[in-house]
Amino acid sequence: MRISVARRAFFTFATCTALGLLLSQPVRAADAPKDIVDTAVAAGSFGTLVAAIKAADLVGALKGSGPFTVFAPTDAAFARLPAGTLDNLLKPENKDKLKAILLYHVVSGKIMAADIKGEAMPTTLEGGKLDIKAGASGVTVNGAKVTGADIVASNGVIHVIDAVLLPPN
């Protein structure tokens, strides 16, 4: 079946016009990737972590350009802390200790799950080292099991862990 020159020209024009309209549309904020903090908020299972980040005045830092890798304890992980521990850490007089604990969950750079093979010991923003092990039973960070990986944010990546990590002091 032969298509006339006029018909072919019309289809070409229509296709180019439609493509031009699509490409000229601005990227909406809802389409843009969220930063680490906004991604954690949107996930819905990191309410305690986000509250702690706010209490430690780390929101601005974790909204920075990064990239960061965050090993993020879930609300359930925070609930397993000994009774009163979280309430005590959230007190203004314990802000420095809370900040150190939270920064112990963050590594500079973007470490994807595929990058983890065998054992690694990256330095955290707190200054300590994490013991990351990948094996047949999965990945652990200082013994905490990674239960979700590669939640990509505009300024890094989040890996979900089932325990709160405490820096060795």
C-alpha positions in Angstrom: 0.0 0.0 0.0 1.4 3.3 -1.0 1.0 6.4 1.1 0.7 9.7 -0.8 3.3 12.4 -0.4 0.7 14.7 1.1 -0.4 12.1 3.7 3.2 11.3 4.6 4.0 15.0 5.0 0.9 15.4 7.2 1.9 12.4 9.5 5.5 13.7 9.7 4.2 17.2 10.7 1.8 15.8 13.2 4.4 13.6 14.8 6.9 16.4 15.1 4.3 18.8 16.5 3.3 16.3 19.2 6.9 15.6 20.1 7.6 19.3 20.3 4.7 19.9 22.6 5.8 17.0 24.9 9.4 18.3 25.0 8.4 21.9 25.7 6.4 21.0 28.8 8.2 21.9 32.1 9.1 19.2 34.5 6.6 19.3 37.3 7.8 19.1 40.9 5.8 15.9 41.3 7.8 14.3 38.4 11.2 15.3 39.8 12.9 12.8 42.1 12.7 13.8 45.8 15.7 14.2 48.0 16.6 11.8 50.8 14.4 13.5 53.4 11.4 13.9 51.1 11.8 10.3 49.9 11.8 9.0 53.5 8.7 11.1 54.3 6.9 9.8 51.2 7.8 6.1 52.0 5.6 6.3 55.2 7.7 3.8 57.3 10.4 6.3 58.4 8.3 8.7 60.6 10.5 8.2 63.6 13.7 8.6 61.6 12.4 11.8 60.0 11.3 13.2 63.4 14.8 12.4 64.7 16.4 14.1 61.7 14.4 17.2 62.4 15.2 17.1 66.2 18.9 16.9 65.3 18.7 19.8 62.8 20.0 17.5 60.0 17.2 18.2 57.4 19.2 20.8 55.6 22.3 18.6 55.4 20.3 15.6 54.1 18.6 17.8 51.5 22.1 18.9 50.3 23.5 17.8 47.0 25.2 14.7 48.4 25.3 12.1 47.1 24.6 10.2 50.3 23.8 6.6 51.2 21.5 6.3 54.1 21.0 3.0 56.0 17.5 3.9 57.3 15.9 2.2 60.3 12.2 1.7 60.0 9.7 2.8 62.7 9.6 -0.8 63.9 13.4 -0.7 64.3 13.2 2.4 66.5 10.3 0.7 68.5 12.7 -2.1 69.4 15.1 0.2 71.2 15.0 -0.2 75.0 12.1 1.7 76.6 12.7 5.4 77.0 15.8 5.5 74.8 14.2 7.3 71.9 12.4 9.8 74.2 15.7 10.5 75.9 17.6 11.0 72.6 14.9 13.5 71.4 15.5 15.8 74.4 17.2 19.1 73.4 20.1 18.4 75.8 20.9 15.2 73.9 20.9 16.7 70.4 24.6 16.1 69.9 24.3 12.4 70.8 21.2 12.0 68.5 23.1 13.8 65.7 26.1 11.4 66.1 23.8 8.3 66.0 22.0 9.6 62.8 25.2 10.5 61.0 26.5 7.0 61.8 23.7 5.8 59.4 25.0 8.0 56.5 27.9 7.4 54.1 29.2 9.9 51.6 28.7 8.7 48.1 26.0 6.6 46.4 26.4 2.9 47.2 23.9 0.8 45.3 23.1 -2.8 46.3 25.0 -4.1 43.2 28.1 -2.3 44.5 28.2 -4.4 47.7 30.1 -7.7 47.3 31.7 -9.6 50.1 32.6 -7.2 52.9 33.0 -3.4 53.0 33.9 -1.0 55.8 32.9 2.5 54.6 33.4 5.5 56.9 30.2 7.3 58.0 29.6 11.0 58.3 29.9 10.5 62.1 33.5 9.3 61.5 33.0 5.6 62.5 33.1 2.6 60.2 30.2 0.3 59.2 30.7 -3.4 58.8 28.7 -4.3 55.6 28.6 -7.9 54.7 26.9 -9.5 51.6 26.4 -13.2 51.6 23.9 -15.9 50.7 21.5 -14.8 53.4 21.5 -11.2 52.3 23.2 -8.0 53.3 23.8 -6.8 56.8 25.1 -3.6 58.2 26.7 -4.0 61.7 24.4 -7.1 62.0 21.2 -5.2 61.0 19.5 -6.9 58.1 18.9 -4.9 54.9 15.2 -5.4 54.2 14.9 -3.0 51.3 17.5 -1.6 48.9 18.1 1.0 46.3 15.4 3.5 47.1 16.8 6.2 44.8 16.6 9.9 45.7 17.8 12.9 43.8 20.8 13.2 46.2 21.6 9.6 46.9 20.0 6.3 47.9 18.3 4.7 50.9 18.7 1.2 52.1 16.1 0.0 54.7 17.5 -1.8 57.8 15.7 -3.5 60.6 17.7 -2.0 63.5 19.1 1.3 64.8 22.9 1.4 64.5 24.8 2.8 67.4 28.3 4.2 67.0 31.0 2.4 69.0 31.9 4.8 71.8 
